[in-house]
């Protein structure tokens, strides 16, 4: 089952790479994200090589290939910085919701009292 799961994820990564290369064209290789794109490309190629070897080949070099696949973790750390900002934004929206609701209710009550009085 593990090989089937690896093959499915690898197919997803290959489709993602193909779409990104077709959409970004030259920017994929020369743009500001070129280093991360190259790391993703190498990581996907290593995953394909690892899957090919695990299906029928030498198992001793798989440990090294699995270690190299952790290059993708660096991208996750970069994404975590952006997620921290998003988390702060959502947390502030959550904390402002109740006071905003109370002030809206108070404003509508005052407006209603002014309208009938």
Order of alpha helices (4+ residues) and beta strands (2+ residues): alpha-alpha-alpha-alpha-alpha
